[in-house]
Amino acid sequence: MRDRKQIIRAVVLGHAVGDALGVPVEFCERDELDETPVTDMLGYGTYPYPAGCWSDDTSMSLAALDSLASGKLDFDDIMLKLSEWYYRDAYTPTGETFDMGNTCSCAIENYTDGKKSVEQCGLTGERSNGNGSLMRIHPFALMAYYTDWKDNWESVIDKASALTHAHARSKLACKIYTQILFSIFDDPCKDAIRRALHAAYDRYNASEEFEHYARLLSPDFEKSSREAIQSSGYVVATLEAAVWCLLTTDSYSECVLKAVNLGDDTDTVAAIAGGLAGALYGYDAIPKKWLDVLRRRAYIEDMCDRADQAFVKKI
């Protein structure tokens, strides 16, 4: 039996390290990174922050994890914590909020301004299918896996995504990701990923959104060329890129560096790939030199340990 505390740390820290690796080169073109690839933790670049700083991907994830680590599943509390990040710079590496997406911003403003309830604050339009819910869904997946919510995990994931991204396409991305993560938890090997994709095909092929994920869920997906993989902020492209990096590499570091060097939305693709790679290879596989540079590492690890204690109980 794999140790729960180490798995939680592997996913959350794996995500944060991938995020921090990608932040300095976010929006860089692939050709530019082909000439000067990222091979280590860097500072500054796209944003005026030192090495080891993570972005909104990790900040929003920590806001959710902080709420879940209290031993309850309370979506109002989660939105309040997201508001603390958005308005008061909570859950940030330097005390300053940066790199927030428009859909997340609008959803938080909808909620805090009293315009919409927690069930209605997320955006539903087709053009609101960025990767902003996928980048913060792993705390909910971890909670669902280790508590009585596992039998109703799809409902949890739907509601968690809909806090900001309420369109069915974004919800489906989060559910496919969660199914992959669950499969890796059960059996940490590449075949577990392939089985999860096959299971997701069977589960969702009748969905009205299935066509957008048909390539990802096809048997030949991992044979896709690098040129065929997009790494934009579109939720379908982001999920494809992260899973492709996971399937075509053999270590945590190789996976996240491959993700970063795809270019464009480097922090989010690497964060999502990093969380999955952390689950697959384990916490000890995350390079110590990167963990040592990661800002507020002890703070994140303490939150993981609180979640470990909370997830033992019924939430």
Salt bridges, closest charged atoms under 4 A:
ASP34 OD1 - ARG226 NH2 2.98
ASP40 OD2 - LYS289 NZ 3.66
ASP66 OD1 - ARG306 NH1 2.95
ASP77 OD2 - LYS81 NZ 3.14
GLU84 OE2 - ARG88 NH1 3.10
ASP113 OD2 - LYS115 NZ 3.90
GLU126 OE2 - ARG169 NH2 2.72
ASP148 OD2 - LYS314 NZ 3.90
GLU154 OE1 - ARG203 NH2 3.00
ASP158 OD1 - LYS175 NZ 3.20
ASP187 OD2 - ARG195 NH2 2.62
ASP191 OD1 - ARG194 NH1 2.79
ASP202 OD2 - HIS198 NE2 3.48
GLU209 OE1 - ARG169 NE 2.61
GLU209 OE1 - HIS212 NE2 3.56
ASP220 OD1 - LYS223 NZ 3.77
GLU222 OE2 - ARG194 NE 2.67
GLU240 OE1 - ARG215 NH2 2.57
ASP250 OD1 - LYS190 NZ 3.26
ASP292 OD2 - LYS288 NZ 2.76
ASP292 OD1 - ARG297 NH1 2.90
GLU301 OE2 - ARG9 NH1 3.85
GLU301 OE2 - ARG297 NE 2.96
ASP305 OD2 - ARG9 NH2 2.83
ASP308 OD1 - ARG4 NE 2.59
